[in-house]
Amino acid sequence: MRTADPYVKSVLSLKGDPAVGHAIFQINCAGCHGWEADGRVGPSLQGVSKHKSPYGLIHQVISGETPPMPKFQPNPQEMADLLSYLETL
């Protein structure tokens, strides 16, 4: 993923709200990654921001390249909120 990508640049220019990001996670991600992001069908996301860059996390969410994870492209503010939440894990 190019850091010059307009979507990525837009996401990274915004301040995310981890509480809103948690709600987005619960609605869209918890079914596979667990209510507390501790893994179910999908892997645990505990500490994920220590292993993946913000660019890598954005790419993982929007690409759909790792089945069974679906392609998901929230609007830039929602993605910033989701990143902010993932940083708290």
PDB file of N, CA, C and O in Angstrom:
ATOM      1  N   MET A   1       0.853  -1.178   0.000  1.00  0.00           N
ATOM      2  CA  MET A   1       0.000   0.000   0.000  1.00  0.00           C
ATOM      3  C   MET A   1       0.890   1.228   0.000  1.00  0.00           C
ATOM      4  O   MET A   1       1.837   1.332   0.779  1.00  0.00           O
ATOM      5  N   ARG A   2       0.578   2.121  -0.857  1.00  0.00           N
ATOM      6  CA  ARG A   2       1.362   3.351  -0.952  1.00  0.00           C
ATOM      7  C   ARG A   2       0.914   4.342   0.114  1.00  0.00           C
ATOM      8  O   ARG A   2      -0.281   4.528   0.339  1.00  0.00           O
ATOM      9  N   THR A   3       1.882   4.972   0.765  1.00  0.00           N
ATOM     10  CA  THR A   3       1.542   5.977   1.770  1.00  0.00           C
ATOM     11  C   THR A   3       0.980   7.222   1.119  1.00  0.00           C
ATOM     12  O   THR A   3       0.393   8.059   1.805  1.00  0.00           O
ATOM     13  N   ALA A   4       1.145   7.369  -0.204  1.00  0.00           N
ATOM     14  CA  ALA A   4       0.594   8.507  -0.916  1.00  0.00           C
ATOM     15  C   ALA A   4      -0.867   8.277  -1.295  1.00  0.00           C
ATOM     16  O   ALA A   4      -1.514   9.178  -1.828  1.00  0.00           O
ATOM     17  N   ASP A   5      -1.391   7.090  -1.029  1.00  0.00           N
ATOM     18  CA  ASP A   5      -2.779   6.780  -1.334  1.00  0.00           C
ATOM     19  C   ASP A   5      -3.676   7.817  -0.639  1.00  0.00           C
ATOM     20  O   ASP A   5      -3.529   8.043   0.562  1.00  0.00           O
ATOM     21  N   PRO A   6      -4.599   8.447  -1.374  1.00  0.00           N
ATOM     22  CA  PRO A   6      -5.444   9.489  -0.778  1.00  0.00           C
ATOM     23  C   PRO A   6      -6.252   9.010   0.436  1.00  0.00           C
ATOM     24  O   PRO A   6      -6.421   9.754   1.402  1.00  0.00           O
ATOM     25  N   TYR A   7      -6.747   7.782   0.386  1.00  0.00           N
ATOM     26  CA  TYR A   7      -7.507   7.253   1.520  1.00  0.00           C
ATOM     27  C   TYR A   7      -6.611   7.149   2.752  1.00  0.00           C
ATOM     28  O   TYR A   7      -6.993   7.593   3.835  1.00  0.00           O
ATOM     29  N   VAL A   8      -5.427   6.569   2.593  1.00  0.00           N
ATOM     30  CA  VAL A   8      -4.497   6.412   3.713  1.00  0.00           C
ATOM     31  C   VAL A   8      -4.099   7.776   4.262  1.00  0.00           C
ATOM     32  O   VAL A   8      -4.101   7.984   5.475  1.00  0.00           O
ATOM     33  N   LYS A   9      -3.763   8.694   3.383  1.00  0.00           N
ATOM     34  CA  LYS A   9      -3.390  10.042   3.825  1.00  0.00           C
ATOM     35  C   LYS A   9      -4.522  10.694   4.603  1.00  0.00           C
ATOM     36  O   LYS A   9      -4.290  11.355   5.615  1.00  0.00           O
ATOM     37  N   SER A  10      -5.730  10.507   4.132  1.00  0.00           N
ATOM     38  CA  SER A  10      -6.882  11.077   4.817  1.00  0.00           C
ATOM     39  C   SER A  10      -7.049  10.461   6.206  1.00  0.00           C
ATOM     40  O   SER A  10      -7.256  11.177   7.186  1.00  0.00           O
ATOM     41  N   VAL A  11      -6.960   9.137   6.285  1.00  0.00           N
ATOM     42  CA  VAL A  11      -7.102   8.450   7.578  1.00  0.00           C
ATOM     43  C   VAL A  11      -6.030   8.937   8.555  1.00  0.00           C
ATOM     44  O   VAL A  11      -6.332   9.276   9.700  1.00  0.00           O
ATOM     45  N   LEU A  12      -4.791   8.967   8.101  1.00  0.00           N
ATOM     46  CA  LEU A  12      -3.684   9.312   8.998  1.00  0.00           C
ATOM     47  C   LEU A  12      -3.665  10.786   9.387  1.00  0.00           C
ATOM     48  O   LEU A  12      -2.968  11.165  10.328  1.00  0.00           O
ATOM     49  N   SER A  13      -4.418  11.621   8.677  1.00  0.00           N
ATOM     50  CA  SER A  13      -4.480  13.039   9.029  1.00  0.00           C
ATOM     51  C   SER A  13      -5.517  13.316  10.110  1.00  0.00           C
ATOM     52  O   SER A  13      -5.593  14.430  10.630  1.00  0.00           O
ATOM     53  N   LEU A  14      -6.312  12.308  10.449  1.00  0.00           N
ATOM     54  CA  LEU A  14      -7.397  12.477  11.413  1.00  0.00           C
ATOM     55  C   LEU A  14      -7.025  11.934  12.781  1.00  0.00           C
ATOM     56  O   LEU A  14      -6.217  11.014  12.903  1.00  0.00           O
ATOM     57  N   LYS A  15      -7.628  12.519  13.808  1.00  0.00           N
ATOM     58  CA  LYS A  15      -7.470  12.014  15.173  1.00  0.00           C
ATOM     59  C   LYS A  15      -8.604  11.032  15.422  1.00  0.00           C
ATOM     60  O   LYS A  15      -9.778  11.374  15.283  1.00  0.00           O
ATOM     61  N   GLY A  16      -8.245   9.824  15.788  1.00  0.00           N
ATOM     62  CA  GLY A  16      -9.248   8.803  16.045  1.00  0.00           C
ATOM     63  C   GLY A  16      -9.730   8.812  17.480  1.00  0.00           C
ATOM     64  O   GLY A  16      -9.006   9.232  18.383  1.00  0.00           O
ATOM     65  N   ASP A  17     -10.927   8.359  17.687  1.00  0.00           N
ATOM     66  CA  ASP A  17     -11.527   8.223  19.012  1.00  0.00           C
ATOM     67  C   ASP A  17     -11.610   6.731  19.335  1.00  0.00           C
ATOM     68  O   ASP A  17     -12.376   6.009  18.697  1.00  0.00           O
ATOM     69  N   PRO A  18     -10.841   6.261  20.309  1.00  0.00           N
ATOM     70  CA  PRO A  18     -10.832   4.828  20.598  1.00  0.00           C
ATOM     71  C   PRO A  18     -12.184   4.287  21.061  1.00  0.00           C
ATOM     72  O   PRO A  18     -12.483   3.119  20.813  1.00  0.00           O
ATOM     73  N   ALA A  19     -13.006   5.095  21.723  1.00  0.00           N
ATOM     74  CA  ALA A  19     -14.321   4.623  22.155  1.00  0.00           C
ATOM     75  C   ALA A  19     -15.219   4.362  20.943  1.00  0.00           C
ATOM     76  O   ALA A  19     -15.930   3.358  20.896  1.00  0.00           O
ATOM     77  N   VAL A  20     -15.184   5.263  19.977  1.00  0.00           N
ATOM     78  CA  VAL A  20     -15.951   5.064  18.753  1.00  0.00           C
ATOM     79  C   VAL A  20     -15.372   3.878  17.985  1.00  0.00           C
ATOM     80  O   VAL A  20     -16.116   3.063  17.439  1.00  0.00           O
ATOM     81  N   GLY A  21     -14.031   3.784  17.944  1.00  0.00           N
ATOM     82  CA  GLY A  21     -13.377   2.664  17.282  1.00  0.00           C
ATOM     83  C   GLY A  21     -13.764   1.333  17.899  1.00  0.00           C
ATOM     84  O   GLY A  21     -13.922   0.341  17.187  1.00  0.00           O
ATOM     85  N   HIS A  22     -13.918   1.301  19.216  1.00  0.00           N
ATOM     86  CA  HIS A  22     -14.342   0.077  19.898  1.00  0.00           C
ATOM     87  C   HIS A  22     -15.742  -0.317  19.433  1.00  0.00           C
ATOM     88  O   HIS A  22     -16.008  -1.493  19.188  1.00  0.00           O
ATOM     89  N   ALA A  23     -16.631   0.656  19.313  1.00  0.00           N
ATOM     90  CA  ALA A  23     -17.989   0.367  18.843  1.00  0.00           C
ATOM     91  C   ALA A  23     -17.955  -0.161  17.403  1.00  0.00           C
ATOM     92  O   ALA A  23     -18.666  -1.111  17.077  1.00  0.00           O
ATOM     93  N   ILE A  24     -17.140   0.443  16.552  1.00  0.00           N
ATOM     94  CA  ILE A  24     -16.998  -0.025  15.167  1.00  0.00           C
ATOM     95  C   ILE A  24     -16.469  -1.454  15.161  1.00  0.00           C
ATOM     96  O   ILE A  24     -16.932  -2.293  14.388  1.00  0.00           O
ATOM     97  N   PHE A  25     -15.500  -1.725  16.024  1.00  0.00           N
ATOM     98  CA  PHE A  25     -14.939  -3.074  16.138  1.00  0.00           C
ATOM     99  C   PHE A  25     -16.016  -4.065  16.564  1.00  0.00           C
ATOM    100  O   PHE A  25     -16.133  -5.142  15.981  1.00  0.00           O
ATOM    101  N   GLN A  26     -16.796  -3.712  17.570  1.00  0.00           N
ATOM    102  CA  GLN A  26     -17.829  -4.624  18.072  1.00  0.00           C
ATOM    103  C   GLN A  26     -18.827  -4.976  16.972  1.00  0.00           C
ATOM    104  O   GLN A  26     -19.253  -6.126  16.865  1.00  0.00           O
ATOM    105  N   ILE A  27     -19.198  -3.998  16.159  1.00  0.00           N
ATOM    106  CA  ILE A  27     -20.185  -4.207  15.100  1.00  0.00           C
ATOM    107  C   ILE A  27     -19.613  -5.011  13.938  1.00  0.00           C
ATOM    108  O   ILE A  27     -20.288  -5.890  13.402  1.00  0.00           O
ATOM    109  N   ASN A  28     -18.375  -4.719  13.543  1.00  0.00           N
ATOM    110  CA  ASN A  28     -17.837  -5.272  12.300  1.00  0.00           C
ATOM    111  C   ASN A  28     -16.790  -6.363  12.453  1.00  0.00           C
ATOM    112  O   ASN A  28     -16.569  -7.134  11.518  1.00  0.00           O
ATOM    113  N   CYS A  29     -16.146  -6.448  13.596  1.00  0.00           N
ATOM    114  CA  CYS A  29     -14.967  -7.313  13.712  1.00  0.00           C
ATOM    115  C   CYS A  29     -15.060  -8.375  14.810  1.00  0.00           C
ATOM    116  O   CYS A  29     -14.443  -9.435  14.708  1.00  0.00           O
ATOM    117  N   ALA A  30     -15.831  -8.085  15.856  1.00  0.00           N
ATOM    118  CA  ALA A  30     -15.845  -8.964  17.028  1.00  0.00           C
ATOM    119  C   ALA A  30     -16.380 -10.363  16.730  1.00  0.00           C
ATOM    120  O   ALA A  30     -16.016 -11.322  17.411  1.00  0.00           O
ATOM    121  N   GLY A  31     -17.231 -10.487  15.730  1.00  0.00           N
ATOM    122  CA  GLY A  31     -17.760 -11.807  15.385  1.00  0.00           C
ATOM    123  C   GLY A  31     -16.666 -12.808  15.075  1.00  0.00           C
ATOM    124  O   GLY A  31     -16.807 -13.995  15.370  1.00  0.00           O
ATOM    125  N   CYS A  32     -15.579 -12.344  14.484  1.00  0.00           N
ATOM    126  CA  CYS A  32     -14.457 -13.229  14.144  1.00  0.00           C
ATOM    127  C   CYS A  32     -13.256 -13.066  15.075  1.00  0.00           C
ATOM    128  O   CYS A  32     -12.563 -14.038  15.374  1.00  0.00           O
ATOM    129  N   HIS A  33     -13.011 -11.837  15.530  1.00  0.00           N
ATOM    130  CA  HIS A  33     -11.811 -11.587  16.338  1.00  0.00           C
ATOM    131  C   HIS A  33     -12.079 -11.606  17.838  1.00  0.00           C
ATOM    132  O   HIS A  33     -11.163 -11.394  18.632  1.00  0.00           O
ATOM    133  N   GLY A  34     -13.329 -11.858  18.233  1.00  0.00           N
ATOM    134  CA  GLY A  34     -13.666 -11.950  19.646  1.00  0.00           C
ATOM    135  C   GLY A  34     -14.084 -10.610  20.224  1.00  0.00           C
ATOM    136  O   GLY A  34     -13.618  -9.552  19.802  1.00  0.00           O
ATOM    137  N   TRP A  35     -14.970 -10.686  21.196  1.00  0.00           N
ATOM    138  CA  TRP A  35     -15.530  -9.496  21.835  1.00  0.00           C
ATOM    139  C   TRP A  35     -14.429  -8.582  22.377  1.00  0.00           C
ATOM    140  O   TRP A  35     -14.550  -7.359  22.305  1.00  0.00           O
ATOM    141  N   GLU A  36     -13.371  -9.159  22.911  1.00  0.00           N
ATOM    142  CA  GLU A  36     -12.247  -8.377  23.453  1.00  0.00           C
ATOM    143  C   GLU A  36     -11.020  -8.471  22.557  1.00  0.00           C
ATOM    144  O   GLU A  36      -9.894  -8.270  23.013  1.00  0.00           O
ATOM    145  N   ALA A  37     -11.239  -8.777  21.281  1.00  0.00           N
ATOM    146  CA  ALA A  37     -10.168  -8.878  20.276  1.00  0.00           C
ATOM    147  C   ALA A  37      -9.142  -9.947  20.645  1.00  0.00           C
ATOM    148  O   ALA A  37      -7.969  -9.842  20.288  1.00  0.00           O
ATOM    149  N   ASP A  38      -9.595 -10.979  21.366  1.00  0.00           N
ATOM    150  CA  ASP A  38      -8.684 -12.027  21.821  1.00  0.00           C
ATOM    151  C   ASP A  38      -8.714 -13.275  20.942  1.00  0.00           C
ATOM    152  O   ASP A  38      -8.152 -14.308  21.308  1.00  0.00           O
ATOM    153  N   GLY A  39      -9.363 -13.181  19.793  1.00  0.00           N
ATOM    154  CA  GLY A  39      -9.343 -14.269  18.820  1.00  0.00           C
ATOM    155  C   GLY A  39     -10.516 -15.215  18.926  1.00  0.00           C
ATOM    156  O   GLY A  39     -10.972 -15.557  20.017  1.00  0.00           O
ATOM    157  N   ARG A  40     -10.991 -15.628  17.772  1.00  0.00           N
ATOM    158  CA  ARG A  40     -12.017 -16.659  17.612  1.00  0.00           C
ATOM    159  C   ARG A  40     -11.709 -17.327  16.292  1.00  0.00           C
ATOM    160  O   ARG A  40     -10.758 -18.102  16.191  1.00  0.00           O
ATOM    161  N   VAL A  41     -12.508 -17.034  15.276  1.00  0.00           N
ATOM    162  CA  VAL A  41     -12.220 -17.512  13.916  1.00  0.00           C
ATOM    163  C   VAL A  41     -10.979 -16.789  13.409  1.00  0.00           C
ATOM    164  O   VAL A  41     -10.063 -17.404  12.862  1.00  0.00           O
ATOM    165  N   GLY A  42     -10.966 -15.474  13.600  1.00  0.00           N
ATOM    166  CA  GLY A  42      -9.804 -14.663  13.245  1.00  0.00           C
ATOM    167  C   GLY A  42      -8.826 -14.634  14.408  1.00  0.00           C
ATOM    168  O   GLY A  42      -9.185 -14.998  15.528  1.00  0.00           O
ATOM    169  N   PRO A  43      -7.603 -14.209  14.157  1.00  0.00           N
ATOM    170  CA  PRO A  43      -6.586 -14.204  15.212  1.00  0.00           C
ATOM    171  C   PRO A  43      -6.837 -13.148  16.279  1.00  0.00           C
ATOM    172  O   PRO A  43      -7.599 -12.202  16.077  1.00  0.00           O
ATOM    173  N   SER A  44      -6.187 -13.329  17.407  1.00  0.00           N
ATOM    174  CA  SER A  44      -6.192 -12.312  18.446  1.00  0.00           C
ATOM    175  C   SER A  44      -5.546 -11.042  17.887  1.00  0.00           C
ATOM    176  O   SER A  44      -4.573 -11.103  17.135  1.00  0.00           O
ATOM    177  N   LEU A  45      -6.091  -9.919  18.261  1.00  0.00           N
ATOM    178  CA  LEU A  45      -5.524  -8.637  17.844  1.00  0.00           C
ATOM    179  C   LEU A  45      -4.865  -7.918  19.011  1.00  0.00           C
ATOM    180  O   LEU A  45      -4.492  -6.750  18.901  1.00  0.00           O
ATOM    181  N   GLN A  46      -4.725  -8.615  20.117  1.00  0.00           N
ATOM    182  CA  GLN A  46      -4.041  -8.019  21.257  1.00  0.00           C
ATOM    183  C   GLN A  46      -2.600  -7.673  20.848  1.00  0.00           C
ATOM    184  O   GLN A  46      -1.864  -8.536  20.371  1.00  0.00           O
ATOM    185  N   GLY A  47      -2.213  -6.433  21.035  1.00  0.00           N
ATOM    186  CA  GLY A  47      -0.861  -5.995  20.696  1.00  0.00           C
ATOM    187  C   GLY A  47      -0.602  -5.844  19.208  1.00  0.00           C
ATOM    188  O   GLY A  47       0.551  -5.700  18.801  1.00  0.00           O
ATOM    189  N   VAL A  48      -1.649  -5.874  18.381  1.00  0.00           N
ATOM    190  CA  VAL A  48      -1.454  -5.844  16.928  1.00  0.00           C
ATOM    191  C   VAL A  48      -0.738  -4.583  16.461  1.00  0.00           C
ATOM    192  O   VAL A  48       0.026  -4.638  15.497  1.00  0.00           O
ATOM    193  N   SER A  49      -0.963  -3.458  17.113  1.00  0.00           N
ATOM    194  CA  SER A  49      -0.317  -2.216  16.664  1.00  0.00           C
ATOM    195  C   SER A  49       1.181  -2.207  16.968  1.00  0.00           C
ATOM    196  O   SER A  49       1.913  -1.351  16.471  1.00  0.00           O
ATOM    197  N   LYS A  50       1.633  -3.156  17.782  1.00  0.00           N
ATOM    198  CA  LYS A  50       3.076  -3.284  18.040  1.00  0.00           C
ATOM    199  C   LYS A  50       3.756  -4.102  16.937  1.00  0.00           C
ATOM    200  O   LYS A  50       4.978  -4.064  16.793  1.00  0.00           O
ATOM    201  N   HIS A  51       2.959  -4.840  16.163  1.00  0.00           N
ATOM    202  CA  HIS A  51       3.494  -5.715  15.126  1.00  0.00           C
ATOM    203  C   HIS A  51       3.233  -5.216  13.718  1.00  0.00           C
ATOM    204  O   HIS A  51       3.939  -5.593  12.782  1.00  0.00           O
ATOM    205  N   LYS A  52       2.219  -4.368  13.559  1.00  0.00           N
ATOM    206  CA  LYS A  52       1.868  -3.845  12.236  1.00  0.00           C
ATOM    207  C   LYS A  52       1.836  -2.326  12.303  1.00  0.00           C
ATOM    208  O   LYS A  52       1.389  -1.743  13.291  1.00  0.00           O
ATOM    209  N   SER A  53       2.307  -1.710  11.260  1.00  0.00           N
ATOM    210  CA  SER A  53       2.262  -0.249  11.158  1.00  0.00           C
ATOM    211  C   SER A  53       0.833   0.198  10.891  1.00  0.00           C
ATOM    212  O   SER A  53      -0.004  -0.617  10.503  1.00  0.00           O
ATOM    213  N   PRO A  54       0.538   1.480  11.092  1.00  0.00           N
ATOM    214  CA  PRO A  54      -0.788   1.973  10.718  1.00  0.00           C
ATOM    215  C   PRO A  54      -1.109   1.669   9.254  1.00  0.00           C
ATOM    216  O   PRO A  54      -2.245   1.325   8.930  1.00  0.00           O
ATOM    217  N   TYR A  55      -0.119   1.792   8.371  1.00  0.00           N
ATOM    218  CA  TYR A  55      -0.322   1.478   6.959  1.00  0.00           C
ATOM    219  C   TYR A  55      -0.696   0.013   6.784  1.00  0.00           C
ATOM    220  O   TYR A  55      -1.607  -0.320   6.025  1.00  0.00           O
ATOM    221  N   GLY A  56       0.015  -0.859   7.492  1.00  0.00           N
ATOM    222  CA  GLY A  56      -0.262  -2.290   7.413  1.00  0.00           C
ATOM    223  C   GLY A  56      -1.636  -2.637   7.934  1.00  0.00           C
ATOM    224  O   GLY A  56      -2.324  -3.486   7.368  1.00  0.00           O
ATOM    225  N   LEU A  57      -2.045  -1.980   9.017  1.00  0.00           N
ATOM    226  CA  LEU A  57      -3.376  -2.231   9.571  1.00  0.00           C
ATOM    227  C   LEU A  57      -4.468  -1.761   8.616  1.00  0.00           C
ATOM    228  O   LEU A  57      -5.458  -2.461   8.403  1.00  0.00           O
ATOM    229  N   ILE A  58      -4.286  -0.584   8.048  1.00  0.00           N
ATOM    230  CA  ILE A  58      -5.272  -0.081   7.088  1.00  0.00           C
ATOM    231  C   ILE A  58      -5.381  -1.050   5.919  1.00  0.00           C
ATOM    232  O   ILE A  58      -6.481  -1.420   5.511  1.00  0.00           O
ATOM    233  N   HIS A  59      -4.241  -1.457   5.387  1.00  0.00           N
ATOM    234  CA  HIS A  59      -4.237  -2.380   4.258  1.00  0.00           C
ATOM    235  C   HIS A  59      -4.941  -3.685   4.614  1.00  0.00           C
ATOM    236  O   HIS A  59      -5.728  -4.207   3.824  1.00  0.00           O
ATOM    237  N   GLN A  60      -4.661  -4.204   5.787  1.00  0.00           N
ATOM    238  CA  GLN A  60      -5.278  -5.463   6.232  1.00  0.00           C
ATOM    239  C   GLN A  60      -6.798  -5.338   6.259  1.00  0.00           C
ATOM    240  O   GLN A  60      -7.507  -6.246   5.824  1.00  0.00           O
ATOM    241  N   VAL A  61      -7.297  -4.213   6.770  1.00  0.00           N
ATOM    242  CA  VAL A  61      -8.740  -4.016   6.896  1.00  0.00           C
ATOM    243  C   VAL A  61      -9.405  -3.845   5.534  1.00  0.00           C
ATOM    244  O   VAL A  61     -10.456  -4.434   5.282  1.00  0.00           O
ATOM    245  N   ILE A  62      -8.810  -3.054   4.663  1.00  0.00           N
ATOM    246  CA  ILE A  62      -9.513  -2.706   3.424  1.00  0.00           C
ATOM    247  C   ILE A  62      -9.249  -3.642   2.251  1.00  0.00           C
ATOM    248  O   ILE A  62      -9.989  -3.611   1.267  1.00  0.00           O
ATOM    249  N   SER A  63      -8.209  -4.474   2.332  1.00  0.00           N
ATOM    250  CA  SER A  63      -7.812  -5.241   1.153  1.00  0.00           C
ATOM    251  C   SER A  63      -8.635  -6.503   0.889  1.00  0.00           C
ATOM    252  O   SER A  63      -8.886  -6.840  -0.268  1.00  0.00           O
ATOM    253  N   GLY A  64      -9.050  -7.193   1.925  1.00  0.00           N
ATOM    254  CA  GLY A  64      -9.715  -8.476   1.717  1.00  0.00           C
ATOM    255  C   GLY A  64      -8.766  -9.549   1.207  1.00  0.00           C
ATOM    256  O   GLY A  64      -9.212 -10.558   0.660  1.00  0.00           O
ATOM    257  N   GLU A  65      -7.457  -9.346   1.378  1.00  0.00           N
ATOM    258  CA  GLU A  65      -6.460 -10.284   0.850  1.00  0.00           C
ATOM    259  C   GLU A  65      -6.212 -11.495   1.742  1.00  0.00           C
ATOM    260  O   GLU A  65      -5.507 -12.419   1.335  1.00  0.00           O
ATOM    261  N   THR A  66      -6.767 -11.511   2.929  1.00  0.00           N
ATOM    262  CA  THR A  66      -6.534 -12.630   3.835  1.00  0.00           C
ATOM    263  C   THR A  66      -7.862 -13.286   4.212  1.00  0.00           C
ATOM    264  O   THR A  66      -8.381 -13.066   5.307  1.00  0.00           O
ATOM    265  N   PRO A  67      -8.415 -14.102   3.286  1.00  0.00           N
ATOM    266  CA  PRO A  67      -9.683 -14.774   3.589  1.00  0.00           C
ATOM    267  C   PRO A  67      -9.557 -15.571   4.872  1.00  0.00           C
ATOM    268  O   PRO A  67      -8.480 -16.094   5.158  1.00  0.00           O
ATOM    269  N   PRO A  68     -10.584 -15.677   5.627  1.00  0.00           N
ATOM    270  CA  PRO A  68     -11.955 -15.285   5.325  1.00  0.00           C
ATOM    271  C   PRO A  68     -12.287 -13.833   5.680  1.00  0.00           C
ATOM    272  O   PRO A  68     -13.457 -13.452   5.640  1.00  0.00           O
ATOM    273  N   MET A  69     -11.300 -13.024   6.023  1.00  0.00           N
ATOM    274  CA  MET A  69     -11.590 -11.631   6.358  1.00  0.00           C
ATOM    275  C   MET A  69     -12.129 -10.905   5.132  1.00  0.00           C
ATOM    276  O   MET A  69     -11.483 -10.875   4.085  1.00  0.00           O
ATOM    277  N   PRO A  70     -13.317 -10.321   5.268  1.00  0.00           N
ATOM    278  CA  PRO A  70     -13.899  -9.630   4.119  1.00  0.00           C
ATOM    279  C   PRO A  70     -13.237  -8.279   3.883  1.00  0.00           C
ATOM    280  O   PRO A  70     -12.615  -7.700   4.774  1.00  0.00           O
ATOM    281  N   LYS A  71     -13.388  -7.807   2.677  1.00  0.00           N
ATOM    282  CA  LYS A  71     -12.956  -6.460   2.329  1.00  0.00           C
ATOM    283  C   LYS A  71     -13.895  -5.498   3.049  1.00  0.00           C
ATOM    284  O   LYS A  71     -15.114  -5.661   2.996  1.00  0.00           O
ATOM    285  N   PHE A  72     -13.336  -4.507   3.715  1.00  0.00           N
ATOM    286  CA  PHE A  72     -14.127  -3.568   4.506  1.00  0.00           C
ATOM    287  C   PHE A  72     -13.454  -2.216   4.388  1.00  0.00           C
ATOM    288  O   PHE A  72     -12.289  -2.078   4.761  1.00  0.00           O
ATOM    289  N   GLN A  73     -14.158  -1.215   3.879  1.00  0.00           N
ATOM    290  CA  GLN A  73     -13.561   0.115   3.779  1.00  0.00           C
ATOM    291  C   GLN A  73     -14.457   1.134   4.462  1.00  0.00           C
ATOM    292  O   GLN A  73     -15.341   1.724   3.841  1.00  0.00           O
ATOM    293  N   PRO A  74     -14.211   1.331   5.758  1.00  0.00           N
ATOM    294  CA  PRO A  74     -14.961   2.364   6.467  1.00  0.00           C
ATOM    295  C   PRO A  74     -14.551   3.741   5.945  1.00  0.00           C
ATOM    296  O   PRO A  74     -13.518   3.885   5.292  1.00  0.00           O
ATOM    297  N   ASN A  75     -15.365   4.737   6.238  1.00  0.00           N
ATOM    298  CA  ASN A  75     -14.960   6.078   5.827  1.00  0.00           C
ATOM    299  C   ASN A  75     -13.693   6.458   6.609  1.00  0.00           C
ATOM    300  O   ASN A  75     -13.390   5.827   7.622  1.00  0.00           O
ATOM    301  N   PRO A  76     -12.957   7.467   6.162  1.00  0.00           N
ATOM    302  CA  PRO A  76     -11.683   7.788   6.801  1.00  0.00           C
ATOM    303  C   PRO A  76     -11.764   8.023   8.314  1.00  0.00           C
ATOM    304  O   PRO A  76     -10.886   7.577   9.052  1.00  0.00           O
ATOM    305  N   GLN A  77     -12.803   8.714   8.780  1.00  0.00           N
ATOM    306  CA  GLN A  77     -12.900   8.952  10.223  1.00  0.00           C
ATOM    307  C   GLN A  77     -13.128   7.649  10.973  1.00  0.00           C
ATOM    308  O   GLN A  77     -12.535   7.436  12.030  1.00  0.00           O
ATOM    309  N   GLU A  78     -13.977   6.774  10.444  1.00  0.00           N
ATOM    310  CA  GLU A  78     -14.204   5.480  11.096  1.00  0.00           C
ATOM    311  C   GLU A  78     -12.926   4.653  11.131  1.00  0.00           C
ATOM    312  O   GLU A  78     -12.651   3.981  12.125  1.00  0.00           O
ATOM    313  N   MET A  79     -12.144   4.694  10.058  1.00  0.00           N
ATOM    314  CA  MET A  79     -10.881   3.951  10.038  1.00  0.00           C
ATOM    315  C   MET A  79      -9.917   4.538  11.052  1.00  0.00           C
ATOM    316  O   MET A  79      -9.218   3.792  11.739  1.00  0.00           O
ATOM    317  N   ALA A  80      -9.863   5.864  11.162  1.00  0.00           N
ATOM    318  CA  ALA A  80      -9.003   6.505  12.168  1.00  0.00           C
ATOM    319  C   ALA A  80      -9.445   6.100  13.570  1.00  0.00           C
ATOM    320  O   ALA A  80      -8.607   5.846  14.436  1.00  0.00           O
ATOM    321  N   ASP A  81     -10.748   6.038  13.797  1.00  0.00           N
ATOM    322  CA  ASP A  81     -11.272   5.606  15.098  1.00  0.00           C
ATOM    323  C   ASP A  81     -10.895   4.153  15.369  1.00  0.00           C
ATOM    324  O   ASP A  81     -10.483   3.816  16.479  1.00  0.00           O
ATOM    325  N   LEU A  82     -11.031   3.299  14.370  1.00  0.00           N
ATOM    326  CA  LEU A  82     -10.688   1.882  14.519  1.00  0.00           C
ATOM    327  C   LEU A  82      -9.199   1.719  14.812  1.00  0.00           C
ATOM    328  O   LEU A  82      -8.826   0.934  15.683  1.00  0.00           O
ATOM    329  N   LEU A  83      -8.346   2.449  14.098  1.00  0.00           N
ATOM    330  CA  LEU A  83      -6.907   2.392  14.377  1.00  0.00           C
ATOM    331  C   LEU A  83      -6.610   2.826  15.804  1.00  0.00           C
ATOM    332  O   LEU A  83      -5.795   2.218  16.498  1.00  0.00           O
ATOM    333  N   SER A  84      -7.281   3.883  16.228  1.00  0.00           N
ATOM    334  CA  SER A  84      -7.085   4.382  17.588  1.00  0.00           C
ATOM    335  C   SER A  84      -7.450   3.320  18.620  1.00  0.00           C
ATOM    336  O   SER A  84      -6.757   3.160  19.625  1.00  0.00           O
ATOM    337  N   TYR A  85      -8.545   2.591  18.372  1.00  0.00           N
ATOM    338  CA  TYR A  85      -8.926   1.508  19.268  1.00  0.00           C
ATOM    339  C   TYR A  85      -7.892   0.385  19.255  1.00  0.00           C
ATOM    340  O   TYR A  85      -7.501  -0.113  20.311  1.00  0.00           O
ATOM    341  N   LEU A  86      -7.451  -0.014  18.069  1.00  0.00           N
ATOM    342  CA  LEU A  86      -6.475  -1.102  17.968  1.00  0.00           C
ATOM    343  C   LEU A  86      -5.185  -0.763  18.713  1.00  0.00           C
ATOM    344  O   LEU A  86      -4.519  -1.656  19.237  1.00  0.00           O
ATOM    345  N   GLU A  87      -4.838   0.502  18.762  1.00  0.00           N
ATOM    346  CA  GLU A  87      -3.640   0.923  19.499  1.00  0.00           C
ATOM    347  C   GLU A  87      -3.783   0.736  20.999  1.00  0.00           C
ATOM    348  O   GLU A  87      -2.781   0.716  21.714  1.00  0.00           O
ATOM    349  N   THR A  88      -5.021   0.597  21.496  1.00  0.00           N
ATOM    350  CA  THR A  88      -5.228   0.401  22.933  1.00  0.00           C
ATOM    351  C   THR A  88      -5.112  -1.057  23.348  1.00  0.00           C
ATOM    352  O   THR A  88      -5.072  -1.365  24.539  1.00  0.00           O
ATOM    353  N   LEU A  89      -5.059  -1.953  22.375  1.00  0.00           N
ATOM    354  CA  LEU A  89      -5.031  -3.397  22.682  1.00  0.00           C
ATOM    355  C   LEU A  89      -3.648  -3.848  23.082  1.00  0.00           C
ATOM    356  O   LEU A  89      -3.443  -5.027  23.373  1.00  0.00           O
TER     357      LEU A  89
END
